[in-house]
Amino acid sequence: MQFDNELTRLLGVRYPIIQGAVGWKGSGTSSIAVPVSEAGGLGILTALAYENPDEFQDDIRNAMKKTNKPLAVNFTLIKSRQLDVDYYKKYIKIALDEGIKIAFTSAYNGFEIGKEFQEAGGCWIQKCATIRHAISISKKGADAIVIVGLEGTGFKSPEQNTTMINMTAARQYIKVPLIAAGGIGDARGFIGALAMGASGVYMGTAFMATKEFKVDERLKTRIINQNIMDAEYCKKIYNQKRGVSPSLAVGVIHSIPTVKEFIENIINDAQKIMEQFKEWRMFIED
């Protein structure tokens, strides 16, 4: 299956599949980003996952030796933790000097960081939790926007909507490519997001359950064994105020494949789904 849309062209990737940023020390590094990019998606190095700028630079160089495919860097902006533009200045310079052209920013407005990448010939993508925030960011010149649905992991906003509403509603107000995030973990979620108006998908939990992701194996076991009908688990996801739990994508994640296998499965299954659409269209036309 071939993909050629404004997002794949913006990022220079084969598939509009993006690996979610992970701020855990040692996890959101080249060990997961490189395999994703090599498999046709976009891998993200998370600045917050490194102990210091030197470690960050070493890992970017390591990544560049392993792949010539596009890679991105994520900068998480949290004022209460002094994670602001000043904190990331050295990381930004290193990323640009080493040839990284794609910046993701999350939480607070990443305009200043995004502008630096755009002026260097790159692009800026902001991750938002609400449609209101996404509309505001689109007016500030973001090249694309990730909107995270309630199904996703992380802190929740009272204004946050489901992934379905995010895509179908936000598409009315925002012209730049939208990227769906929150509860997506298989081909049906991928195709569904595209049908709802997304130009691509952003997946965190699904990539955590791959062989290359560096984390305690107990988390991967928890992901593939989590009961999606567990009321306490669902309550925690929808009302999360602190900490991070695997998203509702666990409902469709039942194994721990390699990154390459995972992406290939999504694309192959997506092809089968699209073939079904063709059959339905023929039936309707008849």
VENLIN-V945481 format. One record per backbone hydrogen bond with DSSP energy under -1.0 kcal/mol. NH is the residue of the N-H (numbers start at 1). CO is the residue of the C=O. If there is no record, write none. Layout:
((NH CO) (NH CO))
//
This chain:
((9 5) (10 6) (11 7) (12 8) (13 8) (15 40) (17 15) (18 201) (19 42) (20 203) (26 49) (27 24) (28 24) (29 27) (32 29) (33 29) (34 30) (36 32) (37 33) (38 34) (39 35) (40 37) (41 36) (42 17) (45 72) (46 28) (47 74) (49 46) (50 47) (56 52) (57 53) (58 54) (59 55) (60 56) (61 57) (62 58) (63 59) (64 60) (65 61) (67 63) (72 43) (73 102) (74 45) (75 104) (77 106) (78 83) (81 78) (82 79) (83 78) (84 82) (88 84) (92 88) (93 89) (94 90) (95 91) (96 92) (97 93) (98 94) (99 96) (100 95) (103 123) (104 73) (105 125) (106 75) (108 77) (114 110) (115 111) (116 112) (117 113) (118 114) (119 115) (121 118) (122 117) (123 101) (125 103) (126 144) (127 105) (128 146) (134 130) (135 131) (136 132) (137 133) (138 134) (139 135) (140 137) (142 137) (143 124) (145 177) (146 126) (147 179) (148 128) (149 181) (150 161) (152 149) (156 240) (160 157) (166 162) (167 163) (168 164) (169 165) (170 166) (171 167) (172 169) (173 170) (174 170) (179 145) (180 200) (181 147) (190 186) (191 187) (192 188) (193 189) (194 190) (195 191) (196 192) (197 194) (198 193) (199 178) (201 16) (202 180) (203 18) (208 204) (209 205) (211 257) (219 216) (221 217) (222 218) (223 219) (224 220) (225 221) (226 222) (230 227) (234 230) (235 231) (236 232) (237 233) (238 234) (239 235) (248 151) (250 247) (251 248) (252 249) (262 258) (263 259) (264 260) (265 261) (266 262) (267 263) (268 264) (269 265) (270 266) (271 267) (272 268) (273 269) (274 270) (275 271) (276 272) (277 273) (278 274) (279 275) (280 276) (281 277) (282 278) (283 279) (284 280) (285 281) (286 282))
//
